[in-house]
Every structure is written in structure tokens, then in C-alpha cells.
């Protein structure tokens, strides 16, 4: 949409964390998108920050993924 980029990672992260392969792919995608669209760590958020939901789940390492943005040059 005009204000955000939605990324879907398949799984129920209320029950278990994403796989290592899922995390590696997600981090690579987030890194590219953050550079291309000048996304800062503060603007990277989980679904629950936008809508009342348990998504992305208690086992989802949101801050670990956000860290990838902190490591990129904008």
C-alpha cells in the first residue's frame, strides 16, 4: 500500500520460532528493502503495532530482524 510494505512469513510464531532459513531470508529481504526505501529501524514494526493481533507472535525475534536495518547504510 502507499504507507507500508507487508512481509509474510509462514508459521505460527505463538507456538515456535521461525526456522533459521526463514530468518536468514527475511533478514536479507529486510536489508534490501530498508536500503531501497530508506526505512529506519524505528519505522520497522510488527503487525501488532498496526492492528490488534498476536502477530508476529511471542517467539518471533522482531528486534533481531530490526537489527539488520541498524547495520545498513541509508
C-alpha positions in Angstrom: 0.0 0.0 0.0 1.0 3.6 0.0 2.3 3.7 3.5 3.9 0.3 4.2 5.4 -2.9 2.9 3.9 -6.1 4.3 6.1 -9.2 4.5 4.5 -12.6 5.2 6.5 -15.3 7.0 4.5 -18.6 7.1 4.1 -20.2 10.6 2.5 -19.8 14.0 5.1 -17.9 16.0 3.0 -18.1 19.1 4.0 -21.8 19.2 7.5 -21.9 17.8 10.1 -19.5 16.3 10.7 -19.2 12.6 13.3 -21.6 11.1 16.9 -20.5 10.6 16.3 -20.5 6.8 13.2 -18.3 7.2 15.1 -15.8 9.4 18.1 -15.6 7.0 15.8 -15.0 4.0 13.8 -12.4 6.0 16.9 -10.6 7.1 18.2 -10.4 3.6 14.9 -9.1 2.3 14.6 -6.5 5.1 18.1 -5.3 4.4 17.5 -4.8 0.7 14.1 -3.1 1.3 15.4 -0.8 4.1 18.2 0.5 1.8 16.0 0.8 -1.3 13.2 2.6 0.6 15.2 4.3 3.3 13.4 2.5 6.1 14.8 3.3 9.6 14.7 0.8 12.5 12.1 3.0 14.2 9.7 2.5 11.2 10.1 -1.3 11.1 7.3 -2.8 13.1 5.3 -6.0 13.5 1.7 -6.5 12.5 0.5 -6.0 16.1 1.8 -2.4 16.0 -0.7 -1.7 13.2 -3.7 -3.9 14.1 -4.8 -5.8 17.2 -3.4 -9.2 16.7 -0.9 -11.7 18.3 1.1 -11.5 15.0 4.0 -11.8 14.6 3.9 -14.0 17.8 5.8 -14.2 21.1 8.5 -16.4 19.5 9.2 -14.1 16.6 12.6 -12.3 17.0 11.4 -8.8 15.9 14.3 -7.0 17.4 16.8 -9.4 15.8 15.3 -8.6 12.4 15.2 -4.9 13.2 18.9 -5.0 14.0 19.6 -5.7 10.3 18.3 -2.2 9.5 20.6 -0.7 12.1 23.6 -2.3 10.4 22.8 -0.8 6.9 23.8 2.5 5.4 20.9 4.6 4.3 
